[in-house]
């Protein structure tokens, strides 16, 4: 018995050490980014590169954000994130509920197609999406920037997995009382799906806010650039201002942290209940 207790303590210690190591692996790149943001333009190019700035340059943050019109970039990213999250939540909830509750000819084939679509890399769809948006006249417009991101196949799958965990008894009782399918969906299923919706909204917001490739391809004018495209503008072919780029990147993370803190309560529960362990 004492030996068993000793083994348990060793296991807990090993798990704690492993958790600390994983946490450091996750946190160290962010700390390095903050340190670089406070360095001088040429200080970061020293060899070996310094770990901490000799004299923290807090002025890098306002200078980086005013060198380019980052106020416009932040506004564009907020608009894109708002429409993207709204569209993906609506389509994901409707599609997930339909796949989880309705039975129709070919329903298994439709779900198999969704699973197959999850395995297609997004980079493969970049050119077809651009050609389609270009044919519709959406290049260098906010509509073209947003329209290609309104549906998430992963979101439909996630919401389906969550709706499958909900008991059918409440819905059947509502049907007996004369409630229609849309009423059941809006007044019973959606309120119970708040944890999954919050988790989905968080992932959708992060994807929309940190998107780089699609906004870079579909936009031309500076007035439609998003935050990530603006950050990439500090890094050219023959010149890179790393402190300014890192300062802008640190600032761009603030909305992500704020949204995560606001939805943290639902985030963990949503992952547990949607089968994404």
C-alpha positions in Angstrom: 0.0 0.0 0.0 2.7 2.6 0.8 4.5 1.6 -2.4 1.3 2.3 -4.3 1.1 5.7 -2.7 4.7 6.4 -3.6 4.0 5.5 -7.2 1.0 7.8 -7.2 3.1 10.7 -5.9 5.7 10.1 -8.6 3.1 10.0 -11.3 1.6 13.3 -10.0 5.0 14.9 -9.9 5.9 13.8 -13.4 2.5 15.1 -14.7 3.1 18.4 -13.0 6.6 18.7 -14.5 5.2 17.8 -17.9 2.5 20.4 -17.6 5.1 23.1 -16.6 7.3 22.1 -19.6 4.3 22.3 -22.0 3.3 25.7 -20.5 6.8 27.1 -21.0 6.8 25.9 -24.6 3.6 27.8 -25.2 4.5 30.9 -23.3 8.2 31.4 -24.3 7.5 32.4 -27.9 5.0 35.1 -26.7 7.5 36.4 -24.2 10.2 36.5 -26.9 7.7 38.5 -29.1 7.1 41.0 -26.3 10.9 41.3 -25.7 11.6 41.9 -29.4 8.8 44.5 -29.5 10.7 46.6 -26.9 14.1 46.4 -28.6 15.7 48.9 -31.0 15.6 48.4 -34.7 19.2 47.2 -34.9 19.5 45.7 -31.5 17.5 42.7 -32.5 20.0 42.0 -35.3 22.9 41.4 -33.0 24.5 38.0 -32.8 23.8 36.3 -30.6 20.4 38.0 -30.3 19.7 39.5 -26.8 17.1 37.9 -24.7 16.0 41.2 -23.1 16.2 44.8 -24.5 19.0 46.9 -23.1 16.6 49.8 -22.7 12.9 49.0 -23.2 11.5 51.2 -26.1 7.8 51.5 -25.2 7.6 54.1 -28.0 7.7 51.2 -30.5 4.0 50.5 -29.9 2.6 54.0 -30.8 5.2 54.4 -33.6 4.3 51.1 -35.2 0.6 51.7 -35.0 0.9 55.1 -36.6 3.4 54.2 -39.3 0.6 52.5 -41.1 -3.2 53.2 -40.7 -3.7 50.4 -38.1 -6.9 52.1 -36.9 -8.4 51.2 -40.3 -6.9 47.8 -40.2 -8.4 47.1 -36.8 -11.8 48.3 -38.0 -11.6 46.1 -41.1 -10.7 43.0 -39.0 -13.5 43.7 -36.6 -16.0 44.0 -39.5 -14.7 40.8 -41.1 -14.8 39.0 -37.7 -18.3 40.2 -37.0 -19.8 39.0 -40.2 -17.7 35.8 -40.3 -18.7 34.7 -36.7 -22.4 35.6 -37.3 -22.5 33.7 -40.6 -20.7 30.6 -39.3 -22.8 30.5 -36.2 -26.0 30.6 -38.1 -24.9 28.1 -40.8 -23.2 25.8 -38.3 -26.2 25.7 -35.9 -28.7 25.1 -38.7 -26.6 22.6 -40.5 -25.5 20.8 -37.3 -29.0 20.5 -36.0 -30.3 19.2 -39.4 -27.6 16.5 -39.6 -28.1 15.5 -36.0 -32.0 15.3 -35.9 -33.4 14.9 -39.4 -33.4 11.7 -41.4 -33.6 12.0 -45.1 -32.5 10.0 -48.2 -28.7 10.3 -48.5 -28.1 11.8 -45.0 -25.2 9.5 -44.4 -23.7 10.5 -47.8 -24.1 14.1 -47.0 -22.3 13.7 -43.6 -19.6 11.6 -45.3 -19.1 14.5 -47.7 -18.7 16.9 -44.8 -16.1 14.7 -43.3 -14.3 14.4 -46.6 -14.3 18.2 -46.9 -12.6 18.5 -43.5 -9.6 16.7 -45.0 -9.1 19.2 -47.9 -6.4 21.7 -47.1 -7.7 25.3 -47.3 -4.7 26.2 -49.5 -6.1 23.9 -52.2 -9.3 26.0 -52.3 -7.6 29.3 -52.5 -7.4 29.6 -56.3 -11.0 28.3 -57.0 -12.4 30.7 -54.3 -10.5 33.6 -55.8 -11.6 32.9 -59.4 -15.2 32.6 -58.2 -15.1 35.9 -56.2 -13.3 37.6 -59.1 -16.0 36.4 -61.6 -18.6 37.9 -59.3 -16.8 41.2 -59.0 -15.9 40.8 -55.4 -12.1 41.3 -55.6 -10.9 44.3 -53.4 -14.3 44.6 -51.8 -15.6 43.9 -48.3 -18.2 41.6 -49.7 -15.6 39.5 -51.4 -13.4 39.5 -48.3 -16.3 38.2 -46.1 -18.4 36.0 -48.4 -15.9 33.2 -48.7 -15.7 32.7 -44.9 -19.4 32.6 -44.0 -19.7 28.8 -43.8 -17.4 26.5 -41.8 -17.5 22.8 -42.4 -15.8 22.2 -39.2 -18.4 24.3 -37.4 -21.3 22.2 -38.9 -19.5 19.0 -37.7 -18.9 20.4 -34.2 -22.5 21.6 -33.7 -23.8 18.2 -35.0 -21.7 16.4 -32.4 -23.0 18.6 -29.7 -26.7 18.3 -30.7 -26.3 14.5 -30.7 -25.6 14.7 -26.9 -28.8 16.5 -26.2 -31.7 14.3 -25.0 -34.6 14.0 -27.4 -37.3 13.8 -24.6 -37.6 17.5 -24.3 -38.0 18.0 -28.0 -40.5 15.1 -28.3 -42.6 16.7 -25.4 -42.6 20.0 -27.3 -43.8 18.3 -30.5 -46.6 16.7 -28.6 -47.6 20.2 -27.4 -47.8 21.3 -31.0 -44.4 23.1 -31.4 -42.9 23.1 -34.9 -39.3 22.2 -35.7 -38.2 25.8 -36.0 -39.7 26.6 -32.5 -38.0 23.5 -31.1 -34.7 24.6 -32.6 -34.8 28.2 -31.4 -36.4 27.8 -28.0 -35.0 24.4 -26.9 -32.0 23.3 -28.8 -30.2 26.7 -29.2 -30.4 27.6 -25.5 -29.0 24.3 -24.5 -26.2 24.7 -27.1 -24.8 27.9 -25.6 -21.5 26.3 -24.5 -20.9 24.8 -27.9 -21.9 28.1 -29.6 -19.5 30.1 -27.4 -16.7 27.7 -28.2 -17.5 27.8 -31.9 -17.7 31.6 -31.8 -14.3 31.8 -30.1 -12.6 29.6 -32.7 -14.4 31.5 -35.6 -13.3 34.8 -34.2 -9.7 33.7 -33.9 -9.6 32.4 -37.4 -11.2 35.5 -38.8 -9.0 37.9 -36.8 -5.7 36.1 -37.6 -6.5 35.3 -41.2 -3.7 36.4 -43.5 -3.6 34.5 -46.8 -7.2 35.2 -48.0 -7.2 38.9 -47.2 -3.8 39.3 -48.7 -5.0 37.6 -52.0 -8.4 39.2 -52.4 -7.6 42.8 -51.4 -5.6 45.4 -53.2 -6.2 48.8 -51.6 -4.7 49.9 -48.3 -8.2 50.8 -47.0 -9.3 47.2 -47.1 -6.3 45.6 -45.4 -6.8 43.7 -42.2 -4.5 43.6 -39.1 -2.5 40.6 -40.1 -1.9 42.0 -43.6 -0.8 45.3 -42.0 1.6 43.4 -39.7 3.1 41.6 -42.7 3.7 45.0 -44.4 6.6 45.6 -41.9 8.5 42.7 -43.5 9.6 43.3 -47.1 12.0 41.5 -49.5 15.0 43.6 -48.5 14.0 45.2 -45.3 12.3 44.1 -42.1 11.5 46.2 -38.9 11.2 43.4 -36.4 10.4 45.5 -33.3 7.6 47.4 -35.1 6.2 44.1 -36.5 6.3 42.4 -33.0 4.8 45.5 -31.4 1.9 45.4 -33.8 1.5 41.7 -33.4 1.3 42.0 -29.6 -1.3 44.7 -29.9 -3.3 42.5 -32.3 -3.5 39.8 -29.7 -5.3 41.9 -27.2 -8.8 41.4 -28.8 -8.2 37.7 -28.9 -7.4 37.6 -25.2 -10.4 39.7 -24.4 -12.8 37.4 -26.3 -11.2 34.3 -24.8 -11.6 35.7 -21.2 -15.2 36.6 -21.9 -16.1 33.1 -23.2 -13.7 31.0 -21.0 -16.5 29.6 -18.9 -18.3 28.2 -21.9 -15.1 27.3 -23.8 -14.1 24.3 -21.6 -17.6 23.0 -21.2 -18.3 23.3 -24.9 -15.2 21.2 -25.8 -16.1 18.6 -23.3 -19.7 18.2 -24.4 -19.0 18.4 -28.2 -16.8 15.4 -28.3 -13.6 17.3 -29.3 -11.3 15.8 -26.6 
